[in-house]
Amino acid sequence: MKVLVVYFSQTSNTKRVAESIYEGGSKEHEADIKRLEEVKFEDLHGYDLVFIGSTCHDSDLAKPTIRFLESIPENPPFSMAGFYTHSTYTRDDKRFKRAEEVFDKWAARGLRTFERISREKGIDYKGHFNCMGAPNPGIETFIKTTIIQDEEEWEEYLEEVKKHPSPEDLENAKLFAERVTTSK
């Protein structure tokens, strides 16, 4: 199988996850990794599986990633899996009372966008991976003033988010890629 990992990253969070997905995807397969800005749809020909990664912007995938996904013609000859990083809790993080609520409001559209576009385009969609990523200063301010206004929760959140993507996140991304590439 021939695998391509394509990613859009601005703060290196998504790039680090992409590198782990590449590591997992290239374990038993021929694989390439490229920044989204370097890829056109025509470049996907010849790949059996394409991982597409993005940062989270405005509670969804970044606009360049959405434009790229929307440029894919119907019924492409490859399967696809998605991944993205966001600066909110992950849905199932039991350490934070509001994890599911915050994720659903501020990051879940990313996975719904992957699912929607795959359905609309007839893409064989293999699922997604997501994890926290340390926010840049502007996003950090937005989160403090809009999402997490309680000071105690903010301190807990800030201590946690700056650790991500963590070594465990990166290992989970690698394992995700290994699972996806062996289920083809």
C-alpha positions in Angstrom: 0.0 0.0 0.0 1.2 3.5 -0.8 0.4 6.1 1.9 0.4 9.9 1.9 0.3 12.2 5.0 -0.8 15.7 4.1 -1.0 18.3 6.9 -1.7 22.0 7.5 0.1 23.4 10.6 0.8 26.8 11.9 2.3 26.3 15.3 3.9 22.8 14.7 1.4 20.9 16.8 -0.3 19.4 13.7 3.2 18.9 12.1 4.3 16.8 15.1 1.2 14.7 14.9 1.6 14.3 11.1 5.2 13.0 11.7 3.9 10.4 14.1 1.2 9.4 11.7 3.8 9.1 9.0 5.9 7.0 11.3 3.0 4.6 11.9 1.9 4.6 8.3 5.4 3.9 6.9 6.0 1.0 9.3 5.0 -1.6 6.7 4.1 0.6 3.7 5.7 3.0 1.3 4.8 6.5 2.6 5.3 10.2 1.9 4.6 13.3 4.1 3.9 16.7 2.7 2.6 20.1 3.8 -0.8 20.9 2.4 0.6 24.0 0.7 2.8 21.7 -1.4 -0.1 19.4 -2.6 -2.7 19.6 -5.3 -5.4 17.0 -5.8 -3.5 15.6 -8.8 -0.7 14.7 -6.4 -2.9 12.2 -4.7 -3.1 9.9 -7.7 -1.2 6.7 -7.0 -1.8 6.6 -3.3 -4.1 4.0 -1.7 -4.6 5.9 1.6 -4.3 9.6 2.3 -4.2 11.0 5.9 -5.2 14.7 5.9 -4.4 16.8 9.0 -5.3 20.2 10.1 -5.3 22.7 12.9 -8.6 23.7 14.4 -9.8 27.2 13.5 -13.2 28.7 14.4 -14.3 25.3 15.9 -13.6 23.5 12.6 -10.8 22.4 10.4 -8.7 25.3 9.0 -10.1 26.9 5.9 -7.2 25.8 3.6 -7.9 22.2 4.7 -11.6 22.5 4.1 -10.9 24.0 0.6 -8.5 21.1 -0.2 -11.1 18.5 0.9 -13.8 20.2 -1.1 -11.6 20.1 -4.2 -11.4 16.3 -4.1 -13.6 14.9 -6.9 -16.3 12.4 -6.2 -15.4 8.8 -5.7 -11.6 9.2 -5.6 -9.5 6.0 -5.9 -8.0 6.3 -2.4 -9.2 5.9 1.2 -8.9 8.8 3.6 -8.3 9.3 7.3 -8.3 12.6 9.1 -6.5 14.1 12.0 -6.4 17.5 13.7 -5.1 19.3 16.8 -7.2 21.8 18.8 -6.6 23.8 22.0 -9.6 22.5 23.9 -10.2 19.5 26.0 -10.6 16.2 24.2 -14.2 14.9 24.5 -13.4 11.9 26.8 -10.9 13.6 29.2 -12.3 12.7 32.6 -10.0 15.1 34.5 -12.1 18.1 33.4 -15.8 18.4 34.2 -16.7 20.3 31.1 -14.5 18.3 28.6 -17.3 16.9 26.5 -19.3 20.2 26.5 -16.2 22.3 25.6 -15.0 19.9 22.9 -18.5 19.6 21.3 -18.8 23.4 21.1 -15.3 24.3 20.1 -13.6 21.4 18.3 -16.1 18.7 17.2 -17.0 20.4 13.9 -13.6 19.2 12.7 -14.6 15.5 12.8 -18.0 16.3 11.4 -16.4 18.1 8.5 -14.2 15.1 7.7 -17.3 12.8 7.9 -19.6 15.2 5.9 -17.1 15.7 3.0 -16.3 12.0 2.9 -20.0 11.2 2.6 -20.6 13.8 0.0 -17.6 12.8 -2.1 -18.0 9.1 -1.7 -14.6 8.8 0.0 -13.8 5.6 1.8 -13.3 7.2 5.2 -11.3 5.4 7.8 -11.9 7.6 10.8 -10.0 10.4 12.6 -7.6 11.2 15.3 -7.5 14.4 17.4 -5.6 15.7 20.4 -4.9 18.9 22.2 -2.2 21.2 21.0 -0.7 24.2 22.9 -2.3 27.4 21.8 -0.5 30.4 20.4 -0.9 33.6 22.5 -3.8 34.9 20.6 -5.8 31.7 20.9 -4.9 31.4 24.5 -6.4 34.9 25.2 -9.5 33.9 23.2 -9.9 30.8 25.2 -9.5 32.6 28.5 -12.0 35.4 27.7 -14.6 33.2 25.8 -14.4 29.5 26.8 -12.8 29.1 30.2 -13.5 32.2 32.3 -13.4 30.5 35.7 -9.9 31.2 37.2 -9.5 27.8 38.8 -10.5 25.9 35.7 -8.3 28.2 33.6 -5.2 27.4 35.7 -5.8 23.7 35.5 -6.5 23.9 31.7 -3.4 26.1 31.1 -1.1 23.7 33.0 -2.5 20.8 30.9 -2.7 22.2 27.4 0.9 23.4 27.3 2.0 19.7 27.6 0.4 18.9 24.2 0.8 17.2 21.9 2.3 15.0 24.6 4.5 11.9 24.0 1.3 9.9 24.7 -0.6 11.9 22.1 2.1 11.2 19.5 2.2 7.5 20.3 -1.6 7.3 20.0 -1.4 9.1 16.6 1.2 6.5 15.5 -1.0 3.7 16.7 -4.0 5.2 14.9 -2.0 5.2 11.6 -0.9 1.6 12.2 -4.5 0.5 12.8 -5.8 2.4 9.7 -3.1 1.0 7.5 -3.7 -2.6 8.6 -7.4 -2.4 8.1 -7.3 -1.3 4.5 
